[in-house]
């Protein structure tokens, strides 16, 4: 049995102000497809300004959406190859 190592690099970029953080996530797949998502976080005005926390929340939301889009893409590819509807893929 032959083993192959494949690596995917996910890019995350952030835009922030005093109240909001936006994360943009992107992964480029080996077939050249790019999947892009966004996540947001908001700071309540009485909470301390902790930019790293906003980045973590926004990134988690963007990566969660990225995971869901990759599952949807995989389902479509399974269905196309098999000619039938595939079983749900659990996260």
PDB file of N, CA, C and O in Angstrom:
ATOM      1  N   UNK A   1       0.845  -1.188   0.000  1.00  0.00           N
ATOM      2  CA  UNK A   1       0.000   0.000   0.000  1.00  0.00           C
ATOM      3  C   UNK A   1       0.887   1.247   0.000  1.00  0.00           C
ATOM      4  O   UNK A   1       1.823   1.354   0.792  1.00  0.00           O
ATOM      5  N   UNK A   2       0.587   2.170  -0.881  1.00  0.00           N
ATOM      6  CA  UNK A   2       1.369   3.403  -0.999  1.00  0.00           C
ATOM      7  C   UNK A   2       0.708   4.519  -0.186  1.00  0.00           C
ATOM      8  O   UNK A   2      -0.506   4.712  -0.253  1.00  0.00           O
ATOM      9  N   UNK A   3       1.500   5.233   0.563  1.00  0.00           N
ATOM     10  CA  UNK A   3       0.994   6.360   1.346  1.00  0.00           C
ATOM     11  C   UNK A   3       1.417   7.665   0.686  1.00  0.00           C
ATOM     12  O   UNK A   3       2.537   7.793   0.192  1.00  0.00           O
ATOM     13  N   UNK A   4       0.516   8.616   0.685  1.00  0.00           N
ATOM     14  CA  UNK A   4       0.791   9.924   0.099  1.00  0.00           C
ATOM     15  C   UNK A   4       0.557  10.989   1.155  1.00  0.00           C
ATOM     16  O   UNK A   4      -0.425  10.939   1.896  1.00  0.00           O
ATOM     17  N   UNK A   5       1.444  11.930   1.218  1.00  0.00           N
ATOM     18  CA  UNK A   5       1.266  13.070   2.117  1.00  0.00           C
ATOM     19  C   UNK A   5       0.855  14.275   1.288  1.00  0.00           C
ATOM     20  O   UNK A   5       1.518  14.631   0.314  1.00  0.00           O
ATOM     21  N   UNK A   6      -0.252  14.901   1.687  1.00  0.00           N
ATOM     22  CA  UNK A   6      -0.766  16.071   0.990  1.00  0.00           C
ATOM     23  C   UNK A   6      -0.920  17.180   2.016  1.00  0.00           C
ATOM     24  O   UNK A   6      -1.327  16.920   3.148  1.00  0.00           O
ATOM     25  N   UNK A   7      -0.606  18.387   1.648  1.00  0.00           N
ATOM     26  CA  UNK A   7      -0.774  19.522   2.556  1.00  0.00           C
ATOM     27  C   UNK A   7      -1.668  20.587   1.946  1.00  0.00           C
ATOM     28  O   UNK A   7      -1.553  20.919   0.766  1.00  0.00           O
ATOM     29  N   UNK A   8      -2.553  21.109   2.768  1.00  0.00           N
ATOM     30  CA  UNK A   8      -3.386  22.247   2.377  1.00  0.00           C
ATOM     31  C   UNK A   8      -3.011  23.400   3.285  1.00  0.00           C
ATOM     32  O   UNK A   8      -2.826  23.225   4.489  1.00  0.00           O
ATOM     33  N   UNK A   9      -2.901  24.570   2.702  1.00  0.00           N
ATOM     34  CA  UNK A   9      -2.615  25.758   3.497  1.00  0.00           C
ATOM     35  C   UNK A   9      -3.861  26.627   3.526  1.00  0.00           C
ATOM     36  O   UNK A   9      -4.438  26.948   2.487  1.00  0.00           O
ATOM     37  N   UNK A  10      -4.261  26.999   4.720  1.00  0.00           N
ATOM     38  CA  UNK A  10      -5.421  27.867   4.905  1.00  0.00           C
ATOM     39  C   UNK A  10      -4.912  29.250   5.256  1.00  0.00           C
ATOM     40  O   UNK A  10      -4.100  29.415   6.166  1.00  0.00           O
ATOM     41  N   UNK A  11      -5.400  30.244   4.523  1.00  0.00           N
ATOM     42  CA  UNK A  11      -5.024  31.629   4.798  1.00  0.00           C
ATOM     43  C   UNK A  11      -6.139  32.295   5.591  1.00  0.00           C
ATOM     44  O   UNK A  11      -7.319  32.142   5.277  1.00  0.00           O
ATOM     45  N   UNK A  12      -5.754  33.029   6.611  1.00  0.00           N
ATOM     46  CA  UNK A  12      -6.697  33.827   7.400  1.00  0.00           C
ATOM     47  C   UNK A  12      -6.215  35.263   7.415  1.00  0.00           C
ATOM     48  O   UNK A  12      -5.044  35.533   7.683  1.00  0.00           O
ATOM     49  N   UNK A  13      -7.126  36.186   7.123  1.00  0.00           N
ATOM     50  CA  UNK A  13      -6.821  37.614   7.208  1.00  0.00           C
ATOM     51  C   UNK A  13      -7.886  38.267   8.059  1.00  0.00           C
ATOM     52  O   UNK A  13      -9.043  37.847   8.063  1.00  0.00           O
ATOM     53  N   UNK A  14      -7.483  39.303   8.780  1.00  0.00           N
ATOM     54  CA  UNK A  14      -8.402  39.980   9.694  1.00  0.00           C
ATOM     55  C   UNK A  14      -8.486  41.469   9.386  1.00  0.00           C
ATOM     56  O   UNK A  14      -7.500  42.101   9.009  1.00  0.00           O
ATOM     57  N   UNK A  15      -9.685  42.011   9.556  1.00  0.00           N
ATOM     58  CA  UNK A  15      -9.907  43.454   9.544  1.00  0.00           C
ATOM     59  C   UNK A  15     -10.600  43.783  10.855  1.00  0.00           C
ATOM     60  O   UNK A  15     -11.580  43.138  11.229  1.00  0.00           O
ATOM     61  N   UNK A  16     -10.086  44.792  11.551  1.00  0.00           N
ATOM     62  CA  UNK A  16     -10.599  45.102  12.882  1.00  0.00           C
ATOM     63  C   UNK A  16     -10.789  46.596  13.088  1.00  0.00           C
ATOM     64  O   UNK A  16     -10.086  47.425  12.512  1.00  0.00           O
ATOM     65  N   UNK A  17     -11.762  46.904  13.928  1.00  0.00           N
ATOM     66  CA  UNK A  17     -11.862  48.241  14.501  1.00  0.00           C
ATOM     67  C   UNK A  17     -12.115  48.035  15.995  1.00  0.00           C
ATOM     68  O   UNK A  17     -11.950  46.923  16.496  1.00  0.00           O
ATOM     69  N   UNK A  18     -12.509  49.081  16.709  1.00  0.00           N
ATOM     70  CA  UNK A  18     -12.686  48.961  18.159  1.00  0.00           C
ATOM     71  C   UNK A  18     -13.818  48.030  18.564  1.00  0.00           C
ATOM     72  O   UNK A  18     -13.811  47.510  19.679  1.00  0.00           O
ATOM     73  N   UNK A  19     -14.783  47.810  17.694  1.00  0.00           N
ATOM     74  CA  UNK A  19     -15.968  47.021  18.064  1.00  0.00           C
ATOM     75  C   UNK A  19     -16.112  45.708  17.299  1.00  0.00           C
ATOM     76  O   UNK A  19     -16.770  44.786  17.782  1.00  0.00           O
ATOM     77  N   UNK A  20     -15.517  45.607  16.128  1.00  0.00           N
ATOM     78  CA  UNK A  20     -15.780  44.453  15.262  1.00  0.00           C
ATOM     79  C   UNK A  20     -14.492  43.857  14.693  1.00  0.00           C
ATOM     80  O   UNK A  20     -13.496  44.547  14.477  1.00  0.00           O
ATOM     81  N   UNK A  21     -14.557  42.552  14.464  1.00  0.00           N
ATOM     82  CA  UNK A  21     -13.468  41.842  13.796  1.00  0.00           C
ATOM     83  C   UNK A  21     -14.077  40.994  12.686  1.00  0.00           C
ATOM     84  O   UNK A  21     -15.076  40.305  12.890  1.00  0.00           O
ATOM     85  N   UNK A  22     -13.466  41.053  11.522  1.00  0.00           N
ATOM     86  CA  UNK A  22     -13.888  40.233  10.378  1.00  0.00           C
ATOM     87  C   UNK A  22     -12.713  39.359   9.984  1.00  0.00           C
ATOM     88  O   UNK A  22     -11.594  39.841   9.814  1.00  0.00           O
ATOM     89  N   UNK A  23     -12.984  38.056   9.840  1.00  0.00           N
ATOM     90  CA  UNK A  23     -11.954  37.124   9.379  1.00  0.00           C
ATOM     91  C   UNK A  23     -12.350  36.612   7.999  1.00  0.00           C
ATOM     92  O   UNK A  23     -13.512  36.288   7.753  1.00  0.00           O
ATOM     93  N   UNK A  24     -11.383  36.546   7.116  1.00  0.00           N
ATOM     94  CA  UNK A  24     -11.586  35.945   5.799  1.00  0.00           C
ATOM     95  C   UNK A  24     -10.674  34.718   5.733  1.00  0.00           C
ATOM     96  O   UNK A  24      -9.467  34.814   5.953  1.00  0.00           O
ATOM     97  N   UNK A  25     -11.275  33.554   5.423  1.00  0.00           N
ATOM     98  CA  UNK A  25     -10.514  32.311   5.319  1.00  0.00           C
ATOM     99  C   UNK A  25     -10.546  31.849   3.863  1.00  0.00           C
ATOM    100  O   UNK A  25     -11.541  32.026   3.160  1.00  0.00           O
ATOM    101  N   UNK A  26      -9.432  31.252   3.426  1.00  0.00           N
ATOM    102  CA  UNK A  26      -9.359  30.740   2.068  1.00  0.00           C
ATOM    103  C   UNK A  26      -8.459  29.514   2.055  1.00  0.00           C
ATOM    104  O   UNK A  26      -7.380  29.506   2.647  1.00  0.00           O
ATOM    105  N   UNK A  27      -8.931  28.473   1.362  1.00  0.00           N
ATOM    106  CA  UNK A  27      -8.092  27.300   1.119  1.00  0.00           C
ATOM    107  C   UNK A  27      -8.097  27.034  -0.385  1.00  0.00           C
ATOM    108  O   UNK A  27      -9.139  27.087  -1.038  1.00  0.00           O
ATOM    109  N   UNK A  28      -6.930  26.753  -0.910  1.00  0.00           N
ATOM    110  CA  UNK A  28      -6.786  26.405  -2.332  1.00  0.00           C
ATOM    111  C   UNK A  28      -6.541  24.898  -2.379  1.00  0.00           C
ATOM    112  O   UNK A  28      -5.562  24.396  -1.825  1.00  0.00           O
ATOM    113  N   UNK A  29      -7.446  24.187  -3.049  1.00  0.00           N
ATOM    114  CA  UNK A  29      -7.372  22.739  -3.118  1.00  0.00           C
ATOM    115  C   UNK A  29      -6.446  22.303  -4.244  1.00  0.00           C
ATOM    116  O   UNK A  29      -6.172  23.082  -5.156  1.00  0.00           O
ATOM    117  N   UNK A  30      -5.961  21.063  -4.190  1.00  0.00           N
ATOM    118  CA  UNK A  30      -5.025  20.588  -5.211  1.00  0.00           C
ATOM    119  C   UNK A  30      -5.565  20.679  -6.638  1.00  0.00           C
ATOM    120  O   UNK A  30      -4.781  20.768  -7.583  1.00  0.00           O
ATOM    121  N   UNK A  31      -6.891  20.660  -6.811  1.00  0.00           N
ATOM    122  CA  UNK A  31      -7.462  20.781  -8.162  1.00  0.00           C
ATOM    123  C   UNK A  31      -7.576  22.235  -8.621  1.00  0.00           C
ATOM    124  O   UNK A  31      -8.116  22.508  -9.693  1.00  0.00           O
ATOM    125  N   UNK A  32      -7.071  23.164  -7.815  1.00  0.00           N
ATOM    126  CA  UNK A  32      -7.099  24.581  -8.161  1.00  0.00           C
ATOM    127  C   UNK A  32      -8.311  25.324  -7.644  1.00  0.00           C
ATOM    128  O   UNK A  32      -8.363  26.552  -7.723  1.00  0.00           O
ATOM    129  N   UNK A  33      -9.289  24.604  -7.115  1.00  0.00           N
ATOM    130  CA  UNK A  33     -10.485  25.225  -6.548  1.00  0.00           C
ATOM    131  C   UNK A  33     -10.115  26.038  -5.308  1.00  0.00           C
ATOM    132  O   UNK A  33      -9.308  25.600  -4.488  1.00  0.00           O
ATOM    133  N   UNK A  34     -10.703  27.209  -5.181  1.00  0.00           N
ATOM    134  CA  UNK A  34     -10.537  28.013  -3.962  1.00  0.00           C
ATOM    135  C   UNK A  34     -11.872  28.077  -3.244  1.00  0.00           C
ATOM    136  O   UNK A  34     -12.904  28.341  -3.861  1.00  0.00           O
ATOM    137  N   UNK A  35     -11.851  27.838  -1.951  1.00  0.00           N
ATOM    138  CA  UNK A  35     -13.041  27.965  -1.115  1.00  0.00           C
ATOM    139  C   UNK A  35     -12.770  29.122  -0.152  1.00  0.00           C
ATOM    140  O   UNK A  35     -11.774  29.122   0.571  1.00  0.00           O
ATOM    141  N   UNK A  36     -13.674  30.110  -0.155  1.00  0.00           N
ATOM    142  CA  UNK A  36     -13.496  31.314   0.663  1.00  0.00           C
ATOM    143  C   UNK A  36     -14.711  31.501   1.567  1.00  0.00           C
ATOM    144  O   UNK A  36     -15.850  31.296   1.148  1.00  0.00           O
ATOM    145  N   UNK A  37     -14.452  31.889   2.804  1.00  0.00           N
ATOM    146  CA  UNK A  37     -15.531  32.150   3.757  1.00  0.00           C
ATOM    147  C   UNK A  37     -15.169  33.366   4.614  1.00  0.00           C
ATOM    148  O   UNK A  37     -14.047  33.870   4.582  1.00  0.00           O
ATOM    149  N   UNK A  38     -16.163  33.811   5.377  1.00  0.00           N
ATOM    150  CA  UNK A  38     -15.951  34.922   6.311  1.00  0.00           C
ATOM    151  C   UNK A  38     -16.557  34.582   7.663  1.00  0.00           C
ATOM    152  O   UNK A  38     -17.499  33.795   7.762  1.00  0.00           O
ATOM    153  N   UNK A  39     -16.009  35.178   8.681  1.00  0.00           N
ATOM    154  CA  UNK A  39     -16.549  35.075  10.034  1.00  0.00           C
ATOM    155  C   UNK A  39     -16.455  36.434  10.689  1.00  0.00           C
ATOM    156  O   UNK A  39     -15.572  37.226  10.361  1.00  0.00           O
ATOM    157  N   UNK A  40     -17.358  36.709  11.614  1.00  0.00           N
ATOM    158  CA  UNK A  40     -17.402  38.018  12.278  1.00  0.00           C
ATOM    159  C   UNK A  40     -17.470  37.852  13.789  1.00  0.00           C
ATOM    160  O   UNK A  40     -17.947  36.837  14.297  1.00  0.00           O
ATOM    161  N   UNK A  41     -16.992  38.849  14.485  1.00  0.00           N
ATOM    162  CA  UNK A  41     -17.127  38.926  15.937  1.00  0.00           C
ATOM    163  C   UNK A  41     -17.372  40.386  16.292  1.00  0.00           C
ATOM    164  O   UNK A  41     -16.837  41.293  15.654  1.00  0.00           O
ATOM    165  N   UNK A  42     -18.189  40.598  17.316  1.00  0.00           N
ATOM    166  CA  UNK A  42     -18.474  41.953  17.801  1.00  0.00           C
ATOM    167  C   UNK A  42     -18.186  42.027  19.292  1.00  0.00           C
ATOM    168  O   UNK A  42     -18.454  41.086  20.039  1.00  0.00           O
ATOM    169  N   UNK A  43     -17.643  43.145  19.706  1.00  0.00           N
ATOM    170  CA  UNK A  43     -17.357  43.368  21.116  1.00  0.00           C
ATOM    171  C   UNK A  43     -18.441  44.264  21.695  1.00  0.00           C
ATOM    172  O   UNK A  43     -18.747  45.324  21.148  1.00  0.00           O
ATOM    173  N   UNK A  44     -19.019  43.826  22.808  1.00  0.00           N
ATOM    174  CA  UNK A  44     -19.985  44.672  23.511  1.00  0.00           C
ATOM    175  C   UNK A  44     -19.232  45.870  24.075  1.00  0.00           C
ATOM    176  O   UNK A  44     -18.094  45.730  24.524  1.00  0.00           O
ATOM    177  N   UNK A  45     -19.846  47.029  24.057  1.00  0.00           N
ATOM    178  CA  UNK A  45     -19.148  48.269  24.458  1.00  0.00           C
ATOM    179  C   UNK A  45     -18.623  48.251  25.885  1.00  0.00           C
ATOM    180  O   UNK A  45     -17.697  49.000  26.197  1.00  0.00           O
ATOM    181  N   UNK A  46     -19.184  47.420  26.765  1.00  0.00           N
ATOM    182  CA  UNK A  46     -18.690  47.385  28.154  1.00  0.00           C
ATOM    183  C   UNK A  46     -17.570  46.357  28.347  1.00  0.00           C
ATOM    184  O   UNK A  46     -16.929  46.336  29.397  1.00  0.00           O
ATOM    185  N   UNK A  47     -17.331  45.509  27.347  1.00  0.00           N
ATOM    186  CA  UNK A  47     -16.262  44.508  27.460  1.00  0.00           C
ATOM    187  C   UNK A  47     -14.912  45.145  27.175  1.00  0.00           C
ATOM    188  O   UNK A  47     -14.824  46.105  26.409  1.00  0.00           O
ATOM    189  N   UNK A  48     -13.847  44.610  27.795  1.00  0.00           N
ATOM    190  CA  UNK A  48     -12.505  45.152  27.513  1.00  0.00           C
ATOM    191  C   UNK A  48     -12.108  44.867  26.066  1.00  0.00           C
ATOM    192  O   UNK A  48     -12.551  43.885  25.471  1.00  0.00           O
ATOM    193  N   UNK A  49     -11.279  45.726  25.518  1.00  0.00           N
ATOM    194  CA  UNK A  49     -10.813  45.581  24.143  1.00  0.00           C
ATOM    195  C   UNK A  49      -9.721  44.508  24.116  1.00  0.00           C
ATOM    196  O   UNK A  49      -8.598  44.750  24.558  1.00  0.00           O
ATOM    197  N   UNK A  50     -10.054  43.328  23.597  1.00  0.00           N
ATOM    198  CA  UNK A  50      -9.110  42.214  23.498  1.00  0.00           C
ATOM    199  C   UNK A  50      -9.089  41.729  22.045  1.00  0.00           C
ATOM    200  O   UNK A  50      -9.796  40.782  21.700  1.00  0.00           O
ATOM    201  N   UNK A  51      -8.291  42.366  21.200  1.00  0.00           N
ATOM    202  CA  UNK A  51      -8.298  42.033  19.770  1.00  0.00           C
ATOM    203  C   UNK A  51      -8.073  40.550  19.480  1.00  0.00           C
ATOM    204  O   UNK A  51      -8.679  40.004  18.558  1.00  0.00           O
ATOM    205  N   UNK A  52      -7.209  39.892  20.257  1.00  0.00           N
ATOM    206  CA  UNK A  52      -6.927  38.484  20.007  1.00  0.00           C
ATOM    207  C   UNK A  52      -8.184  37.629  20.175  1.00  0.00           C
ATOM    208  O   UNK A  52      -8.399  36.689  19.410  1.00  0.00           O
ATOM    209  N   UNK A  53      -9.009  37.947  21.164  1.00  0.00           N
ATOM    210  CA  UNK A  53     -10.242  37.200  21.392  1.00  0.00           C
ATOM    211  C   UNK A  53     -11.187  37.377  20.205  1.00  0.00           C
ATOM    212  O   UNK A  53     -11.793  36.409  19.745  1.00  0.00           O
ATOM    213  N   UNK A  54     -11.314  38.596  19.713  1.00  0.00           N
ATOM    214  CA  UNK A  54     -12.139  38.841  18.537  1.00  0.00           C
ATOM    215  C   UNK A  54     -11.640  38.066  17.328  1.00  0.00           C
ATOM    216  O   UNK A  54     -12.432  37.525  16.556  1.00  0.00           O
ATOM    217  N   UNK A  55     -10.314  38.015  17.167  1.00  0.00           N
ATOM    218  CA  UNK A  55      -9.735  37.261  16.059  1.00  0.00           C
ATOM    219  C   UNK A  55     -10.041  35.772  16.197  1.00  0.00           C
ATOM    220  O   UNK A  55     -10.372  35.113  15.211  1.00  0.00           O
ATOM    221  N   UNK A  56      -9.935  35.244  17.404  1.00  0.00           N
ATOM    222  CA  UNK A  56     -10.195  33.825  17.631  1.00  0.00           C
ATOM    223  C   UNK A  56     -11.648  33.476  17.311  1.00  0.00           C
ATOM    224  O   UNK A  56     -11.919  32.459  16.674  1.00  0.00           O
ATOM    225  N   UNK A  57     -12.571  34.312  17.749  1.00  0.00           N
ATOM    226  CA  UNK A  57     -13.991  34.053  17.497  1.00  0.00           C
ATOM    227  C   UNK A  57     -14.298  34.170  16.009  1.00  0.00           C
ATOM    228  O   UNK A  57     -14.946  33.292  15.438  1.00  0.00           O
ATOM    229  N   UNK A  58     -13.840  35.239  15.382  1.00  0.00           N
ATOM    230  CA  UNK A  58     -14.097  35.432  13.957  1.00  0.00           C
ATOM    231  C   UNK A  58     -13.446  34.319  13.135  1.00  0.00           C
ATOM    232  O   UNK A  58     -14.044  33.824  12.180  1.00  0.00           O
ATOM    233  N   UNK A  59     -12.222  33.923  13.500  1.00  0.00           N
ATOM    234  CA  UNK A  59     -11.542  32.846  12.781  1.00  0.00           C
ATOM    235  C   UNK A  59     -12.287  31.529  12.947  1.00  0.00           C
ATOM    236  O   UNK A  59     -12.456  30.788  11.979  1.00  0.00           O
ATOM    237  N   UNK A  60     -12.734  31.230  14.163  1.00  0.00           N
ATOM    238  CA  UNK A  60     -13.475  29.987  14.398  1.00  0.00           C
ATOM    239  C   UNK A  60     -14.739  29.945  13.548  1.00  0.00           C
ATOM    240  O   UNK A  60     -15.079  28.901  12.991  1.00  0.00           O
ATOM    241  N   UNK A  61     -15.428  31.060  13.446  1.00  0.00           N
ATOM    242  CA  UNK A  61     -16.645  31.110  12.638  1.00  0.00           C
ATOM    243  C   UNK A  61     -16.333  30.953  11.157  1.00  0.00           C
ATOM    244  O   UNK A  61     -17.069  30.272  10.442  1.00  0.00           O
ATOM    245  N   UNK A  62     -15.263  31.566  10.689  1.00  0.00           N
ATOM    246  CA  UNK A  62     -14.883  31.433   9.278  1.00  0.00           C
ATOM    247  C   UNK A  62     -14.441  29.998   8.981  1.00  0.00           C
ATOM    248  O   UNK A  62     -14.795  29.451   7.936  1.00  0.00           O
ATOM    249  N   UNK A  63     -13.676  29.386   9.882  1.00  0.00           N
ATOM    250  CA  UNK A  63     -13.215  28.017   9.665  1.00  0.00           C
ATOM    251  C   UNK A  63     -14.359  27.015   9.750  1.00  0.00           C
ATOM    252  O   UNK A  63     -14.367  26.017   9.030  1.00  0.00           O
ATOM    253  N   UNK A  64     -15.325  27.277  10.627  1.00  0.00           N
ATOM    254  CA  UNK A  64     -16.504  26.414  10.705  1.00  0.00           C
ATOM    255  C   UNK A  64     -17.269  26.451   9.381  1.00  0.00           C
ATOM    256  O   UNK A  64     -17.688  25.410   8.873  1.00  0.00           O
ATOM    257  N   UNK A  65     -17.448  27.635   8.833  1.00  0.00           N
ATOM    258  CA  UNK A  65     -18.132  27.770   7.552  1.00  0.00           C
ATOM    259  C   UNK A  65     -17.317  27.101   6.437  1.00  0.00           C
ATOM    260  O   UNK A  65     -17.885  26.493   5.530  1.00  0.00           O
ATOM    261  N   UNK A  66     -16.002  27.214   6.506  1.00  0.00           N
ATOM    262  CA  UNK A  66     -15.135  26.559   5.528  1.00  0.00           C
ATOM    263  C   UNK A  66     -15.328  25.040   5.596  1.00  0.00           C
ATOM    264  O   UNK A  66     -15.422  24.375   4.564  1.00  0.00           O
ATOM    265  N   UNK A  67     -15.386  24.501   6.805  1.00  0.00           N
ATOM    266  CA  UNK A  67     -15.613  23.063   6.973  1.00  0.00           C
ATOM    267  C   UNK A  67     -16.942  22.647   6.360  1.00  0.00           C
ATOM    268  O   UNK A  67     -17.013  21.620   5.685  1.00  0.00           O
ATOM    269  N   UNK A  68     -17.980  23.413   6.580  1.00  0.00           N
ATOM    270  CA  UNK A  68     -19.292  23.068   6.050  1.00  0.00           C
ATOM    271  C   UNK A  68     -19.299  23.129   4.515  1.00  0.00           C
ATOM    272  O   UNK A  68     -19.921  22.291   3.863  1.00  0.00           O
ATOM    273  N   UNK A  69     -18.621  24.102   3.955  1.00  0.00           N
ATOM    274  CA  UNK A  69     -18.570  24.196   2.484  1.00  0.00           C
ATOM    275  C   UNK A  69     -17.777  23.050   1.875  1.00  0.00           C
ATOM    276  O   UNK A  69     -18.116  22.553   0.801  1.00  0.00           O
ATOM    277  N   UNK A  70     -16.705  22.625   2.572  1.00  0.00           N
ATOM    278  CA  UNK A  70     -15.935  21.482   2.080  1.00  0.00           C
ATOM    279  C   UNK A  70     -16.769  20.202   2.141  1.00  0.00           C
ATOM    280  O   UNK A  70     -16.693  19.374   1.233  1.00  0.00           O
ATOM    281  N   UNK A  71     -17.570  20.029   3.207  1.00  0.00           N
ATOM    282  CA  UNK A  71     -18.464  18.869   3.287  1.00  0.00           C
ATOM    283  C   UNK A  71     -19.487  18.886   2.158  1.00  0.00           C
ATOM    284  O   UNK A  71     -19.753  17.854   1.543  1.00  0.00           O
ATOM    285  N   UNK A  72     -20.057  20.046   1.888  1.00  0.00           N
ATOM    286  CA  UNK A  72     -21.035  20.177   0.800  1.00  0.00           C
ATOM    287  C   UNK A  72     -20.386  19.836  -0.540  1.00  0.00           C
ATOM    288  O   UNK A  72     -20.978  19.143  -1.368  1.00  0.00           O
ATOM    289  N   UNK A  73     -19.158  20.331  -0.745  1.00  0.00           N
ATOM    290  CA  UNK A  73     -18.428  20.043  -1.986  1.00  0.00           C
ATOM    291  C   UNK A  73     -18.171  18.547  -2.105  1.00  0.00           C
ATOM    292  O   UNK A  73     -18.357  17.970  -3.176  1.00  0.00           O
ATOM    293  N   UNK A  74     -17.746  17.912  -1.014  1.00  0.00           N
ATOM    294  CA  UNK A  74     -17.479  16.472  -1.034  1.00  0.00           C
ATOM    295  C   UNK A  74     -18.746  15.683  -1.358  1.00  0.00           C
ATOM    296  O   UNK A  74     -18.705  14.740  -2.147  1.00  0.00           O
ATOM    297  N   UNK A  75     -19.875  16.068  -0.747  1.00  0.00           N
ATOM    298  CA  UNK A  75     -21.148  15.413  -1.045  1.00  0.00           C
ATOM    299  C   UNK A  75     -21.465  15.492  -2.532  1.00  0.00           C
ATOM    300  O   UNK A  75     -21.852  14.495  -3.142  1.00  0.00           O
ATOM    301  N   UNK A  76     -21.304  16.660  -3.105  1.00  0.00           N
ATOM    302  CA  UNK A  76     -21.582  16.836  -4.525  1.00  0.00           C
ATOM    303  C   UNK A  76     -20.711  15.946  -5.390  1.00  0.00           C
ATOM    304  O   UNK A  76     -21.178  15.381  -6.378  1.00  0.00           O
ATOM    305  N   UNK A  77     -19.447  15.823  -5.019  1.00  0.00           N
ATOM    306  CA  UNK A  77     -18.525  14.992  -5.800  1.00  0.00           C
ATOM    307  C   UNK A  77     -18.861  13.509  -5.645  1.00  0.00           C
ATOM    308  O   UNK A  77     -18.778  12.752  -6.612  1.00  0.00           O
ATOM    309  N   UNK A  78     -19.239  13.089  -4.436  1.00  0.00           N
ATOM    310  CA  UNK A  78     -19.644  11.699  -4.212  1.00  0.00           C
ATOM    311  C   UNK A  78     -20.895  11.391  -5.026  1.00  0.00           C
ATOM    312  O   UNK A  78     -20.967  10.365  -5.703  1.00  0.00           O
ATOM    313  N   UNK A  79     -21.882  12.287  -4.956  1.00  0.00           N
ATOM    314  CA  UNK A  79     -23.142  12.085  -5.675  1.00  0.00           C
ATOM    315  C   UNK A  79     -22.916  12.031  -7.184  1.00  0.00           C
ATOM    316  O   UNK A  79     -23.508  11.208  -7.882  1.00  0.00           O
ATOM    317  N   UNK A  80     -22.059  12.912  -7.674  1.00  0.00           N
ATOM    318  CA  UNK A  80     -21.791  12.960  -9.110  1.00  0.00           C
ATOM    319  C   UNK A  80     -21.123  11.669  -9.579  1.00  0.00           C
ATOM    320  O   UNK A  80     -21.470  11.131 -10.631  1.00  0.00           O
ATOM    321  N   UNK A  81     -20.170  11.179  -8.798  1.00  0.00           N
ATOM    322  CA  UNK A  81     -19.434   9.975  -9.188  1.00  0.00           C
ATOM    323  C   UNK A  81     -20.298   8.719  -9.069  1.00  0.00           C
ATOM    324  O   UNK A  81     -20.149   7.785  -9.858  1.00  0.00           O
ATOM    325  N   UNK A  82     -21.202   8.694  -8.084  1.00  0.00           N
ATOM    326  CA  UNK A  82     -21.984   7.480  -7.830  1.00  0.00           C
ATOM    327  C   UNK A  82     -23.351   7.490  -8.527  1.00  0.00           C
ATOM    328  O   UNK A  82     -23.959   6.438  -8.722  1.00  0.00           O
ATOM    329  N   UNK A  83     -23.827   8.678  -8.898  1.00  0.00           N
ATOM    330  CA  UNK A  83     -25.139   8.784  -9.518  1.00  0.00           C
ATOM    331  C   UNK A  83     -26.285   8.649  -8.531  1.00  0.00           C
ATOM    332  O   UNK A  83     -27.425   8.407  -8.929  1.00  0.00           O
ATOM    333  N   UNK A  84     -25.995   8.802  -7.267  1.00  0.00           N
ATOM    334  CA  UNK A  84     -27.056   8.728  -6.255  1.00  0.00           C
ATOM    335  C   UNK A  84     -26.759   9.723  -5.138  1.00  0.00           C
ATOM    336  O   UNK A  84     -25.679  10.312  -5.103  1.00  0.00           O
ATOM    337  N   UNK A  85     -27.702   9.911  -4.233  1.00  0.00           N
ATOM    338  CA  UNK A  85     -27.520  10.832  -3.100  1.00  0.00           C
ATOM    339  C   UNK A  85     -26.728  10.138  -2.007  1.00  0.00           C
ATOM    340  O   UNK A  85     -27.084   9.039  -1.581  1.00  0.00           O
ATOM    341  N   UNK A  86     -25.675  10.760  -1.559  1.00  0.00           N
ATOM    342  CA  UNK A  86     -24.807  10.152  -0.540  1.00  0.00           C
ATOM    343  C   UNK A  86     -25.398  10.325   0.852  1.00  0.00           C
ATOM    344  O   UNK A  86     -26.247  11.184   1.091  1.00  0.00           O
ATOM    345  N   UNK A  87     -24.926   9.488   1.753  1.00  0.00           N
ATOM    346  CA  UNK A  87     -25.325   9.572   3.156  1.00  0.00           C
ATOM    347  C   UNK A  87     -24.679  10.807   3.779  1.00  0.00           C
ATOM    348  O   UNK A  87     -23.608  11.229   3.341  1.00  0.00           O
ATOM    349  N   UNK A  88     -25.313  11.389   4.792  1.00  0.00           N
ATOM    350  CA  UNK A  88     -24.711  12.561   5.446  1.00  0.00           C
ATOM    351  C   UNK A  88     -23.316  12.237   5.996  1.00  0.00           C
ATOM    352  O   UNK A  88     -23.070  11.146   6.509  1.00  0.00           O
ATOM    353  N   UNK A  89     -22.432  13.198   5.876  1.00  0.00           N
ATOM    354  CA  UNK A  89     -21.092  13.072   6.432  1.00  0.00           C
ATOM    355  C   UNK A  89     -21.094  13.830   7.746  1.00  0.00           C
ATOM    356  O   UNK A  89     -21.341  15.036   7.771  1.00  0.00           O
ATOM    357  N   UNK A  90     -20.820  13.128   8.843  1.00  0.00           N
ATOM    358  CA  UNK A  90     -20.819  13.761  10.160  1.00  0.00           C
ATOM    359  C   UNK A  90     -19.545  14.555  10.382  1.00  0.00           C
ATOM    360  O   UNK A  90     -18.465  14.171   9.932  1.00  0.00           O
ATOM    361  N   UNK A  91     -19.691  15.652  11.076  1.00  0.00           N
ATOM    362  CA  UNK A  91     -18.534  16.502  11.390  1.00  0.00           C
ATOM    363  C   UNK A  91     -17.940  16.029  12.704  1.00  0.00           C
ATOM    364  O   UNK A  91     -16.953  16.595  13.174  1.00  0.00           O
TER     365      UNK A  91
END
